[in-house]
Amino acid sequence: MISVARLAFLVGLGGLIPFIACVAALFAMPQHSVSVLGYFYLYSAGILAFMAGVYWPIAMQLENRCYPLSPLVTVLLSQVFFITAGVGLLLNTQAQIVLYTLAYLSLYAVDARWMKVYWPAWYLRLRLVLTLVAVACQLTVGAWFFLLHAGQGL
């Protein structure tokens, strides 16, 4: 039987494949950049919304919990990240670059700062690696976009 940590590790690494594939596709097939950027940010929003949903089960714990955050705060955190994911899809590419980069960093900061008592240590280490790769992809796409459009007035 596979351990929870190993399963989370495999699923987490698998979840990085679309990020990395989109970055590679931008460089390999720049003629399809509009489609690739669309897929990249759709996937970015989906993962952000998925990660926001992780907070819901924490909010629904039994009343005899001894955790530091109230269910209301936990649900509100979930909704802030979920709404951010959706609103990001409505923005132009320049704004998406900034929004999703900051959202992924903020999500990890919330997990590492306020939610760390909920997670085993291995999970936070895994989340750090996954976040760093996702943010590196966000920044690479941003750099690619700005270099491509430099001098064109965006």
N, C-alpha and C positions, 0 to 999 in steps of 0.2 A: 504494500500500500504506500502511496506517495504522501510525504508529509505536507502539511499546510505551507510551511516555509518554502519547500521546493516547488510546490505548485504555484505559489505567488511569484516566485522568482521566474519560473518558465512563462507564466502568463504576462508578467511585467515586461520581460525581455521581448516576448512576441508582440506586445503592444508598442514597442519602439520601432518595429519594422516599417509600418506605414510612414512614420516621421522621417526615418532615414531614406526610405525609398522615394519619397517626394523630394527631398533635398537632392538626391542623386538625379532624379528625373529633371529637375530644373536645370542642372548643369549639362545633362546628356541630351535633353530635348527642349532647348529654350523656345522653340517654335510652338510648343504646347504649354507655355508658362501660365496662361490664363486658366486653363483646365487644372493644371497641377496645383496652382495656388488655391483654387477653389476646393480641391480635394484636401489639401493640406490644412486649410482652416476649418473645413467641415469636420475633419478628423480631430483637430485640436479642440474644437467645441465639444465634440462627442466625448472625448476623454475627460475634459474638464467637468462636464455635466455628470459623467459616470463617477468621477472621484468625489464630486459634491454629494452624490447619493450615498456615499459611504457613511456620512454623518447621520443619516436618518435612523439606522438601527441603534446608534448610541443614544439618540434622543428618546427612544422608546424603551429604555431600560426600566426595570422595576423601580418603584419609588424608594426602595431601601439601598439605592446605589450610594457610593461614597466618592463619586467623581466630582471634580471641581466645577464643571460647567453645568448650567441648568439645561434642561431639555429645550427651552425656548432659544437660548443662545446657540445651541448646536443646530437646531432647525434653521435659525436665521443665517448662520454661516453657510449651511447647505444651500439655502435659497440665493444668497448673494453670489456664490460661485456658479450656480445653475443659471441664474439670470445673466450674469456676465458672459457665460458661454453662448447663450442665445443672442444677446445684443451684439456680441462680437461679430456674428455672421452678417449683421446688417451694415457694418462699417466698411469703409474703403480699406485697401490693403495697408496703407501706412498706419492707420489706426489699429488694424488687426495685429500688426507686428508688435506694437507697443502693448496693446491690451492683453494678448495671450502670453507674451513674455512675462509681464507683471503678474498676471493671474496665476500662472504656474509657480512662480517664485512665492507669491502670497499663499497659495495653497500649501506649499511645503512649510512655509513659516508658521502657519496656523497649526499644522500637524506637529511640527517640532517644538513649538512653544506652548500652545494651549492644549493640544490634544495628545501629547506624548504619553500621558498616563494610561491612555486607552490602548496603545499599540505596544507590541513586544519590540525589543531593541532591534531585532533583525529586520522588522518591517520598516522602521525609520531609516536604517542603513540602505535598504533596498529602495525606498522612496527617494532618498537623496540621490542615488545613482540614476534612477529613472528620471527624476526631475532635472538633473544636470544635463542628461542627454536630450531630453525634450526641449529644454531652454537653449541648449547649444544649437539644436535644429531651428528653433524660432529665430535665434540671432543670425544664423547662417542664411536663412531665407530673407531676413531683413537686410542683411549686407548685400546679398545677391540683388534684391529688388532695388535698393538705393544705388548700387553701382550701375545697374542696367539703366536706370532712369536719371542718372546724374547728368545734369546739363539740359535735361528735357523739361524742367519745371514740374516734374512729377505730374 
